Amino acid sequence: MSKRNYFIIIAILVAVDIATAFWYLAGHINSDGKNDFFSAGSELATEADTLNENFVPDKYQTIEYNAFFVSKAPVIPSDQRTYYTSIKRLKTNIPTSINGETNTDRLLAEVARKAFPNSHGGLDNGVQNFLKSPAFNVPNVDYKVINSAPTIFAKYGNVQGVKIYPIFTSKNYLVMAINRSSYKGVVTQNTAYYVNYNRYSHSIISKEDIFINDVDNKLLSIVNDKIEKLNEDQPNLELQQANTLSQEIYLRKNGLFFVYQAGIIADEAEGVIEIYIPFSTLNPYLKPEFSSLITTNSHCQELKPLAFAK
């Protein structure tokens, strides 16, 4: 690979990662004060700052994978720039111990379900299936596996990334983030999913665990009131009223986000939109058990998103 081509691929990958980071920051609207054909690397991450009273700090392991594919022949025989290329990148910061408990199967199963919805064999199986085959911009491409990142040219390149990591931790609950990004030609797309986990009971905190029954319409009205206010305060947002209540929820210290994927309540170019509602507003609709969970919570900490190695 020539030095010029090497710089081209590096520039594109950096741009994709920067775009993902910008999307993450821009999407958090009105938060509560915080804004073997693949290579693998592994390192033990530092313990999260979740020590409180009798609680044990959580431990994580960070692993990064990369898989590279290229078509066996260019689309235009005389033009080396028309090879179809595919890069798959995956980085995880997965708990190996939560509050002293090393059995994290419930958490990992839910992470796998959201990160790899077409895989039914758990997180390891989902990772393997994601990395073992390329994603090209057209179907039925005869390809080969290569050991280093290929040069990407315009409409012939496809880059997909998955990042799984803790984004918020506290005495009572942990939130895992799942970011999926793709670069297809000149279009970058992102999706975001979250898993809320009870550090006491070692169980998933679902929407049904948070809210009493039959209040979706009232919650949707609250979300749309917030959207209307955001449009008044920031006219350039141009958010649309939500037709349905998002089932994707992200807990924070004093409230939660309802997460809308790109194109649902705003132009698709705006990316993922996350609407923050404080617990004080939601209080009449919260289950008593969840109210107890948030009123006794402490030691809240927002953690930094993962970034791919440059």
C-alpha positions as CSV (number, residue, x, y, z in Angstrom):
1,M,0.0,0.0,0.0
2,S,1.4,3.4,-0.9
3,K,2.0,6.1,1.6
4,R,-0.7,8.2,0.0
5,N,-3.3,5.4,0.3
6,Y,-2.3,4.7,3.8
7,F,-3.0,8.3,4.8
8,I,-6.4,8.2,3.0
9,I,-7.6,5.2,5.0
10,I,-6.4,6.7,8.3
11,A,-8.2,10.0,7.5
12,I,-11.5,8.2,6.7
13,L,-11.4,6.1,9.9
14,V,-10.6,9.2,12.0
15,A,-13.5,11.1,10.4
16,V,-15.9,8.3,11.1
17,D,-14.9,8.1,14.7
18,I,-15.1,11.9,15.1
19,A,-18.5,11.9,13.5
20,T,-19.6,9.2,16.0
21,A,-18.3,11.2,18.9
22,F,-20.0,14.3,17.7
23,W,-23.3,12.4,17.2
24,Y,-23.1,11.1,20.8
25,L,-22.6,14.6,22.3
26,A,-25.2,16.3,20.1
27,G,-27.8,13.6,20.7
28,H,-27.9,14.1,24.5
29,I,-30.4,16.9,24.7
30,N,-30.9,18.7,28.0
31,S,-29.1,16.2,30.2
32,D,-28.9,16.4,34.0
33,G,-25.6,18.2,34.1
34,K,-23.4,16.0,31.9
35,N,-23.3,16.5,28.8
36,D,-9.4,-16.0,13.3
37,F,-9.4,-13.9,10.5
38,F,-9.5,-10.9,12.7
39,S,-7.0,-9.2,14.9
40,A,-7.7,-8.8,18.6
41,G,-6.2,-6.9,21.5
42,S,-7.0,-7.1,25.2
43,E,-6.3,-5.1,28.3
44,L,-7.8,-5.1,31.8
45,A,-9.6,-1.8,32.4
46,T,-9.4,0.1,35.7
47,E,-12.1,-0.5,38.2
48,A,-15.1,1.8,38.0
49,D,-15.6,4.2,41.0
50,T,-18.6,2.5,42.4
51,L,-17.4,1.7,45.9
52,N,-19.9,2.6,48.5
53,E,-20.5,1.2,52.0
54,N,-20.5,-2.6,51.5
55,F,-20.3,-2.5,47.7
56,V,-17.4,-3.8,45.8
57,P,-16.0,-1.9,42.8
58,D,-17.0,-3.2,39.4
59,K,-14.3,-4.6,37.1
60,Y,-14.2,-4.6,33.3
61,Q,-12.2,-6.0,30.5
62,T,-11.6,-4.1,27.3
63,I,-11.2,-6.0,24.1
64,E,-10.9,-4.6,20.5
65,Y,-11.3,-6.6,17.3
66,N,-10.9,-5.7,13.6
67,A,-11.8,-7.6,10.5
68,F,-10.8,-6.6,6.9
69,F,-12.2,-7.8,3.6
70,V,-11.8,-6.9,0.0
71,S,-13.4,-8.1,-3.3
72,K,-11.3,-10.5,-5.4
73,A,-11.6,-8.3,-8.4
74,P,-12.3,-4.6,-9.0
75,V,-15.6,-3.5,-10.5
76,I,-13.7,-1.7,-13.3
77,P,-10.8,-4.0,-14.3
78,S,-8.5,-1.1,-15.2
79,D,-9.3,0.9,-12.0
80,Q,-7.7,-0.3,-8.7
81,R,-9.9,2.1,-6.8
82,T,-13.0,0.1,-7.6
83,Y,-12.4,-2.9,-5.3
84,Y,-15.2,-3.3,-2.9
85,T,-13.9,-3.1,0.7
86,S,-15.3,-3.9,4.1
87,I,-14.0,-3.0,7.5
88,K,-15.6,-4.3,10.7
89,R,-14.5,-2.8,14.0
90,L,-15.7,-3.9,17.5
91,K,-14.6,-2.7,20.9
92,T,-16.1,-3.8,24.2
93,N,-15.6,-2.8,27.8
94,I,-17.5,-5.7,29.5
95,P,-18.0,-6.2,33.2
96,T,-16.3,-9.2,34.6
97,S,-17.5,-8.5,38.1
98,I,-20.5,-6.3,39.3
99,N,-20.6,-5.5,43.0
100,G,-18.4,-8.6,43.7
101,E,-20.6,-10.9,41.6
102,T,-18.8,-12.6,38.7
103,N,-22.0,-14.1,37.2
104,T,-23.0,-11.4,34.7
105,D,-24.9,-13.7,32.4
106,R,-28.2,-11.7,32.6
107,L,-26.5,-8.5,31.7
108,L,-24.5,-10.0,28.8
109,A,-27.5,-11.8,27.4
110,E,-29.4,-8.5,27.2
111,V,-26.4,-6.7,25.7
112,A,-26.1,-9.4,23.1
113,R,-29.8,-9.2,22.2
114,K,-29.5,-5.4,21.5
115,A,-26.1,-5.4,20.0
116,F,-26.5,-8.4,17.7
117,P,-30.3,-8.9,17.2
118,N,-29.8,-11.5,14.5
119,S,-27.6,-13.7,16.7
120,H,-29.2,-16.0,19.2
121,G,-26.2,-17.6,20.8
122,G,-25.1,-15.0,23.3
123,L,-22.5,-12.2,23.2
124,D,-19.5,-14.3,22.1
125,N,-21.5,-15.8,19.3
126,G,-22.8,-12.4,18.3
127,V,-19.2,-11.0,18.1
128,Q,-18.0,-14.0,16.0
129,N,-20.9,-13.7,13.6
130,F,-20.4,-9.9,13.2
131,L,-16.7,-10.3,12.4
132,K,-16.7,-13.4,10.2
133,S,-18.4,-11.9,7.1
134,P,-18.1,-8.6,5.3
135,A,-20.7,-6.0,4.6
136,F,-20.3,-4.7,1.0
137,N,-22.3,-2.0,-0.7
138,V,-23.7,-4.6,-3.1
139,P,-24.7,-8.2,-2.7
140,N,-23.0,-11.4,-3.8
141,V,-19.4,-10.1,-3.9
142,D,-16.7,-12.7,-4.1
143,Y,-14.2,-11.6,-1.4
144,K,-11.0,-12.5,0.4
145,V,-9.9,-11.8,4.0
146,I,-6.8,-9.6,4.4
147,N,-4.6,-8.8,7.4
148,S,-4.6,-5.0,7.3
149,A,-7.1,-2.2,6.6
150,P,-7.8,-1.8,2.9
151,T,-7.9,1.6,1.2
152,I,-11.4,2.9,0.9
153,F,-12.6,4.8,-2.1
154,A,-16.0,6.6,-2.2
155,K,-19.0,4.3,-2.9
156,Y,-17.0,1.1,-2.8
157,G,-16.1,1.2,0.9
158,N,-18.2,0.1,3.9
159,V,-17.1,0.5,7.5
160,Q,-19.1,-0.9,10.4
161,G,-18.4,-0.4,14.1
162,V,-19.9,-1.7,17.3
163,K,-18.9,-0.3,20.7
164,I,-20.2,-1.7,24.0
165,Y,-19.3,0.0,27.3
166,P,-20.5,1.3,30.6
167,I,-21.8,4.9,30.3
168,F,-23.3,5.5,33.7
169,T,-22.7,3.9,37.1
170,S,-24.0,4.5,40.6
171,K,-24.6,2.6,43.9
172,N,-27.9,1.1,42.7
173,Y,-27.7,0.8,38.9
174,L,-25.3,0.5,36.0
175,V,-26.1,1.5,32.4
176,M,-24.4,-0.1,29.4
177,A,-24.3,1.7,26.1
178,I,-24.3,0.0,22.7
179,N,-23.4,2.2,19.7
180,R,-23.6,0.9,16.2
181,S,-22.1,3.0,13.4
182,S,-21.7,2.5,9.7
183,Y,-20.0,4.4,6.9
184,K,-21.3,3.4,3.5
185,G,-19.8,5.4,0.7
186,V,-20.3,9.0,2.0
187,V,-23.2,8.3,4.4
188,T,-22.6,7.8,8.1
189,Q,-25.4,6.2,10.2
190,N,-25.6,5.6,14.0
191,T,-27.9,3.8,16.3
192,A,-27.9,3.7,20.1
193,Y,-29.2,1.2,22.6
194,Y,-28.9,0.9,26.4
195,V,-29.2,-1.7,29.1
196,N,-30.1,-0.6,32.6
197,Y,-28.9,-3.1,35.3
198,N,-29.8,-3.3,39.0
199,R,-26.5,-3.7,41.0
200,Y,-28.5,-5.0,44.0
201,S,-30.6,-7.7,42.5
202,H,-28.3,-8.4,39.5
203,S,-31.3,-8.0,37.1
204,I,-32.2,-6.0,34.1
205,I,-34.3,-2.9,34.7
206,S,-36.9,-2.8,32.0
207,K,-39.5,-0.2,31.2
208,E,-42.1,-2.3,32.9
209,D,-39.9,-2.2,36.1
210,I,-39.9,1.6,36.0
211,F,-43.5,2.6,35.3
212,I,-46.9,1.5,36.5
213,N,-49.2,-0.1,34.0
214,D,-51.2,1.7,31.2
215,V,-49.4,5.0,31.3
216,D,-47.8,5.1,27.9
217,N,-50.1,7.7,26.6
218,K,-49.5,10.0,29.5
219,L,-45.7,9.5,29.2
220,L,-45.9,10.2,25.5
221,S,-47.7,13.4,26.2
222,I,-44.9,14.4,28.6
223,V,-42.3,13.6,25.9
224,N,-44.1,15.6,23.3
225,D,-44.5,18.6,25.7
226,K,-40.7,18.4,26.2
227,I,-40.2,18.3,22.4
228,E,-42.4,21.3,21.9
229,K,-40.4,23.2,24.6
230,L,-37.1,22.2,23.0
231,N,-38.3,23.5,19.6
232,E,-39.3,26.8,21.3
233,D,-35.9,27.2,23.0
234,Q,-33.8,25.9,20.1
235,P,-35.7,26.4,16.8
236,N,-32.9,25.0,14.7
237,L,-33.6,21.5,16.2
238,E,-36.9,21.1,14.2
239,L,-38.0,18.1,16.2
240,Q,-41.2,16.4,15.2
241,Q,-43.9,15.2,17.7
242,A,-43.4,11.5,18.6
243,N,-46.2,9.2,17.5
244,T,-45.2,6.4,19.9
245,L,-43.4,6.2,23.2
246,S,-39.8,4.9,22.7
247,Q,-39.1,1.6,24.4
248,E,-35.4,2.5,24.6
249,I,-34.6,4.1,27.9
250,Y,-31.4,5.3,29.5
251,L,-31.3,6.0,33.3
252,R,-29.4,8.8,34.8
253,K,-29.1,10.3,38.3
254,N,-32.1,12.6,38.4
255,G,-34.1,11.4,35.3
256,L,-34.0,9.3,32.2
257,F,-33.8,9.6,28.4
258,F,-36.3,8.3,26.0
259,V,-34.1,7.4,23.0
260,Y,-35.4,7.9,19.4
261,Q,-33.3,6.4,16.6
262,A,-32.3,8.5,13.6
263,G,-35.2,9.6,11.4
264,I,-38.1,9.0,13.9
265,I,-38.6,12.5,15.4
266,A,-36.1,14.5,13.3
267,D,-34.4,14.5,10.0
268,E,-32.3,11.3,9.6
269,A,-29.2,13.5,9.3
270,E,-29.7,14.7,12.9
271,G,-28.9,11.2,14.1
272,V,-30.2,9.7,17.4
273,I,-32.3,12.0,19.5
274,E,-32.5,11.4,23.3
275,I,-35.2,13.3,25.2
276,Y,-34.5,13.9,28.9
277,I,-37.3,13.8,31.4
278,P,-36.6,14.4,35.2
279,F,-37.8,11.9,37.7
280,S,-39.7,14.7,39.4
281,T,-42.0,15.0,36.4
282,L,-42.3,11.2,36.1
283,N,-42.9,10.6,39.8
284,P,-46.7,10.0,39.6
285,Y,-46.1,7.1,37.1
286,L,-43.1,5.4,38.8
287,K,-43.5,2.1,40.5
288,P,-42.8,2.2,44.3
289,E,-39.9,-0.2,44.0
290,F,-38.2,1.9,41.3
291,S,-38.9,5.1,43.3
292,S,-37.0,3.5,46.2
293,L,-34.2,2.6,43.9
294,I,-33.6,6.2,42.8
295,T,-34.2,7.9,46.2
296,T,-31.6,5.7,47.9
297,N,-29.1,6.0,45.0
298,S,-25.7,7.8,45.3
299,H,-22.2,7.8,44.0
300,C,-23.4,8.6,40.5
301,Q,-20.7,8.8,37.8
302,E,-20.9,9.3,34.0
303,L,-18.2,7.4,32.2
304,K,-16.6,8.3,28.9
305,P,-17.6,6.6,25.7
306,L,-15.2,4.1,24.1
307,A,-13.2,5.2,21.1
308,F,-11.6,3.0,18.5
309,A,-7.8,3.0,18.3
310,K,-6.5,5.3,15.5
